[in-house]
Amino acid sequence: MNDSTKPVDTASSEEREDLVPIFIMGKRYLVPATLTIQKAMEYAGYQLLRGCGCRGGICGACATVYRLPGNYKIEIGLACQTVVQPNMYLTQIPFFPVNKARYNLEELKPGAESIHKLYPEIFRCVACNTCTKSCPMDVEVMDYINAAIRGDVALAATLSFDCIQCGLCTARCPGELPQYHIGQLARRLNGRYITPPAEHLNERVKQVEDQKYEDALKSLMQTEIDQLKKLYVEREYEPDVADEFWTPQDKSYI
């Protein structure tokens, strides 16, 4: 959600050619044509106190719907990534009051029964594919819902992996399915019961429990801020093309 402060004086900006009109919650503002919706809202005088999230297309907190002049179609996007267009009418979608099942993962089984019991509305899916068309991340939403219906938890988890929980699929779904919560359940079941455990992760957890890194952490906590900045700037970077076996030259902390 967004709380508005005093908006900019659009009247004094009417002659600026680099500005375009947009409508936020029905009110007209002039904003630079190069801004994203999120930055345009701030330019117009809105303070984004909630729902601004990561600002990088990851958290899904800035789901937005908008319509362009002369077009009946409702468009979708993330406010942090979508660039404004002249005369677009837009509004953000806050938390959507969709069904979110409560469960203890340790008491579930990785199959169709668990999904069907927690989300029986999944059978209301009519395969219209509106959910997929509404996804700003190009996730094949209908496909992972179909996989969940069949009980193919691993496939549902894989297909929904890029979901950012924005809720736009649910907001547009005629069957009122909580697609993104179903996908999240599939990923949790897959991670807990189907994906083989990572031995290196278990080894690292044991090292942490054995307090292998306590001395290093205490040393960093006692280091002056300027020295911390120096250590950060001079740290060894992992190469962009490094394979999974890459390790730093200084192995004292691994």
C-alpha positions as CSV (number, residue, x, y, z in Angstrom):
1,M,0.0,0.0,0.0
2,N,1.1,3.6,-0.6
3,D,0.5,6.6,1.6
4,S,0.3,9.9,-0.3
5,T,1.9,13.2,0.8
6,K,1.6,16.4,-1.0
7,P,1.7,15.8,-4.8
8,V,3.9,17.7,-7.1
9,D,2.5,20.8,-8.7
10,T,1.6,19.4,-12.1
11,A,0.3,22.7,-13.4
12,S,3.9,24.2,-13.4
13,S,5.1,21.2,-15.4
14,E,2.6,21.3,-18.2
15,E,5.1,22.7,-20.8
16,R,7.9,20.2,-20.1
17,E,8.2,17.9,-23.1
18,D,9.9,15.1,-21.1
19,L,6.9,14.5,-18.9
20,V,3.9,12.2,-19.7
21,P,0.5,12.1,-17.9
22,I,-0.4,9.1,-15.9
23,F,-3.4,8.4,-13.6
24,I,-2.7,7.0,-10.1
25,M,-5.9,6.0,-8.2
26,G,-7.8,8.1,-10.7
27,K,-5.8,11.3,-10.2
28,R,-3.7,12.8,-13.0
29,Y,0.1,13.4,-12.6
30,L,2.8,14.5,-14.9
31,V,6.0,12.4,-14.5
32,P,9.2,11.8,-16.5
33,A,8.7,9.3,-19.3
34,T,11.8,7.3,-18.3
35,L,10.6,6.3,-14.8
36,T,9.2,3.0,-13.6
37,I,5.8,3.1,-12.1
38,Q,7.3,2.9,-8.6
39,K,9.6,5.8,-9.2
40,A,6.9,7.8,-10.9
41,M,4.7,7.4,-7.9
42,E,7.4,8.8,-5.7
43,Y,8.0,11.6,-8.1
44,A,4.3,12.4,-7.9
45,G,4.6,12.8,-4.1
46,Y,3.7,9.4,-2.8
47,Q,5.7,7.9,0.0
48,L,6.0,4.1,-0.4
49,L,5.8,3.1,3.3
50,R,4.7,-0.5,2.5
51,G,4.7,-2.6,-0.6
52,C,8.0,-1.3,-2.0
53,G,9.9,-4.4,-1.2
54,C,13.1,-5.2,-3.0
55,R,12.7,-2.8,-6.0
56,G,14.3,-5.4,-8.2
57,G,11.6,-7.7,-9.4
58,I,12.2,-10.4,-6.8
59,C,9.8,-9.9,-3.8
60,G,6.5,-9.5,-5.7
61,A,5.3,-6.7,-3.3
62,C,4.5,-4.2,-6.0
63,A,1.9,-6.0,-8.2
64,T,0.2,-3.5,-10.4
65,V,-2.7,-3.5,-12.9
66,Y,-3.2,-0.8,-15.5
67,R,-5.1,0.1,-18.6
68,L,-4.0,2.1,-21.6
69,P,-6.2,4.5,-23.6
70,G,-8.4,2.9,-26.3
71,N,-7.8,-0.6,-25.0
72,Y,-10.2,-2.6,-23.0
73,K,-7.5,-5.0,-21.8
74,I,-6.2,-4.9,-18.3
75,E,-2.4,-5.1,-18.3
76,I,-0.3,-6.4,-15.5
77,G,3.3,-5.7,-14.2
78,L,5.5,-5.0,-11.3
79,A,5.8,-1.4,-10.4
80,C,9.5,-1.6,-9.9
81,Q,10.1,-2.9,-13.5
82,T,7.3,-1.5,-15.7
83,V,8.1,1.9,-17.3
84,V,5.2,4.4,-17.4
85,Q,3.3,5.0,-20.6
86,P,1.3,8.1,-21.5
87,N,-2.2,8.2,-20.0
88,M,-2.0,4.9,-18.3
89,Y,-4.5,4.3,-15.6
90,L,-3.0,2.3,-12.8
91,T,-3.5,0.9,-9.4
92,Q,-1.4,-1.4,-7.2
93,I,-2.7,-4.6,-5.8
94,P,-2.0,-4.9,-2.1
95,F,-2.1,-8.2,-0.1
96,F,-4.8,-10.3,-1.7
97,P,-7.2,-11.9,0.9
98,V,-6.9,-15.4,-0.6
99,N,-7.2,-18.7,1.3
100,K,-3.8,-19.7,2.8
101,A,-3.9,-23.1,4.4
102,R,-2.2,-23.8,7.7
103,Y,-0.2,-27.0,8.1
104,N,2.7,-28.7,9.7
105,L,5.0,-29.8,7.0
106,E,6.3,-32.7,9.0
107,E,2.8,-34.2,9.1
108,L,2.2,-34.2,5.4
109,K,3.0,-36.6,2.6
110,P,4.5,-35.5,-0.8
111,G,1.6,-36.4,-3.0
112,A,-1.8,-35.4,-4.3
113,E,-3.6,-36.2,-1.1
114,S,-1.9,-33.4,0.9
115,I,-2.5,-30.8,-1.8
116,H,-6.1,-31.8,-2.4
117,K,-6.9,-31.8,1.3
118,L,-5.4,-28.4,2.0
119,Y,-6.6,-26.7,-1.2
120,P,-9.7,-28.5,-2.4
121,E,-10.6,-25.4,-4.5
122,I,-7.8,-26.6,-6.9
123,F,-10.5,-28.6,-8.7
124,R,-12.3,-25.3,-9.6
125,C,-9.6,-24.8,-12.2
126,V,-11.1,-24.6,-15.7
127,A,-7.8,-24.4,-17.5
128,C,-8.5,-21.0,-18.9
129,N,-4.8,-20.0,-18.6
130,T,-5.7,-16.5,-17.3
131,C,-3.2,-17.2,-14.4
132,T,-0.3,-17.7,-16.8
133,K,-1.2,-14.7,-18.8
134,S,-1.3,-12.6,-15.6
135,C,2.1,-13.7,-14.4
136,P,4.8,-10.9,-14.7
137,M,7.5,-13.6,-14.4
138,D,6.3,-15.7,-17.3
139,V,5.7,-18.7,-15.0
140,E,3.5,-21.4,-16.6
141,V,1.0,-21.2,-13.7
142,M,-1.7,-23.3,-15.2
143,D,0.8,-26.1,-16.0
144,Y,2.0,-26.3,-12.4
145,I,-1.6,-26.3,-11.1
146,N,-2.3,-29.2,-13.4
147,A,0.8,-31.0,-12.1
148,A,-0.4,-30.4,-8.6
149,I,-3.9,-31.8,-9.4
150,R,-2.2,-34.9,-10.7
151,G,0.0,-35.1,-7.6
152,D,3.2,-34.6,-9.5
153,V,4.8,-32.5,-6.7
154,A,8.3,-32.4,-8.2
155,L,7.0,-31.0,-11.5
156,A,4.7,-28.5,-9.8
157,A,7.7,-27.3,-7.7
158,T,10.0,-27.0,-10.7
159,L,7.4,-25.1,-12.8
160,S,6.6,-22.7,-10.0
161,F,10.2,-22.1,-8.9
162,D,10.3,-18.5,-10.3
163,C,7.0,-17.5,-8.6
164,I,7.5,-14.3,-6.6
165,Q,4.2,-14.5,-4.7
166,C,2.8,-11.3,-6.2
167,G,-0.8,-12.7,-6.3
168,L,-1.7,-11.4,-9.7
169,C,-2.7,-14.9,-10.8
170,T,-5.1,-15.2,-8.0
171,A,-6.5,-11.7,-8.5
172,R,-7.5,-12.6,-12.1
173,C,-8.5,-16.2,-11.6
174,P,-12.2,-16.9,-12.3
175,G,-12.0,-20.1,-10.2
176,E,-10.6,-18.1,-7.3
177,L,-7.6,-20.5,-6.8
178,P,-4.7,-19.4,-4.6
179,Q,-2.2,-20.6,-7.2
180,Y,0.9,-19.1,-5.6
181,H,0.2,-20.7,-2.2
182,I,-0.4,-24.1,-4.0
183,G,3.0,-23.7,-5.7
184,Q,4.7,-22.8,-2.5
185,L,3.2,-25.9,-0.8
186,A,4.6,-28.0,-3.7
187,R,8.0,-26.5,-3.4
188,R,8.0,-27.1,0.4
189,L,7.0,-30.7,-0.1
190,N,9.6,-31.2,-2.8
191,G,12.3,-29.7,-0.7
192,R,11.4,-31.7,2.4
193,Y,10.6,-35.1,1.0
194,I,11.7,-35.5,-2.6
195,T,14.9,-33.6,-3.3
196,P,18.0,-35.6,-2.1
197,P,19.6,-34.0,1.0
198,A,22.8,-32.0,0.2
199,E,25.7,-33.6,2.1
200,H,27.8,-30.4,1.9
201,L,25.0,-28.5,3.6
202,N,24.8,-31.0,6.5
203,E,28.5,-30.7,6.9
204,R,28.4,-26.9,7.0
205,V,25.5,-26.9,9.5
206,K,27.6,-29.2,11.8
207,Q,30.5,-26.8,11.5
208,V,28.3,-23.9,12.6
209,E,27.0,-26.0,15.5
210,D,30.5,-26.8,16.5
211,Q,31.3,-23.1,16.6
212,K,34.0,-23.3,14.0
213,Y,33.4,-19.7,12.9
214,E,32.9,-18.1,16.3
215,D,36.4,-16.6,16.6
216,A,36.2,-15.1,13.1
217,L,32.8,-13.6,13.8
218,K,33.9,-12.1,17.1
219,S,37.0,-10.6,15.3
220,L,34.8,-8.9,12.7
221,M,32.4,-7.5,15.3
222,Q,35.4,-5.9,17.0
223,T,36.8,-4.4,13.8
224,E,36.6,-0.7,13.2
225,I,34.1,0.4,10.5
226,D,36.8,1.8,8.1
227,Q,38.7,-1.5,8.3
228,L,35.5,-3.4,7.6
229,K,34.9,-1.3,4.5
230,K,38.5,-2.0,3.4
231,L,38.0,-5.8,3.9
232,Y,34.7,-5.7,1.9
233,V,36.2,-3.8,-1.0
234,E,39.3,-5.9,-1.2
235,R,37.5,-9.3,-0.8
236,E,38.0,-12.0,-3.4
237,Y,35.2,-12.1,-5.8
238,E,33.8,-15.3,-7.3
239,P,34.3,-15.2,-11.1
240,D,31.1,-14.8,-13.1
241,V,32.0,-18.0,-15.0
242,A,33.1,-20.1,-12.0
243,D,31.9,-23.6,-11.8
244,E,30.4,-25.2,-8.7
245,F,33.8,-26.4,-7.5
246,W,35.3,-22.9,-7.2
247,T,36.8,-21.9,-3.8
248,P,38.6,-18.7,-2.7
249,Q,42.4,-18.7,-2.3
250,D,42.0,-17.9,1.4
251,K,40.2,-20.9,2.8
252,S,40.5,-20.0,6.5
253,Y,36.8,-19.3,6.7
254,I,35.4,-22.3,4.8
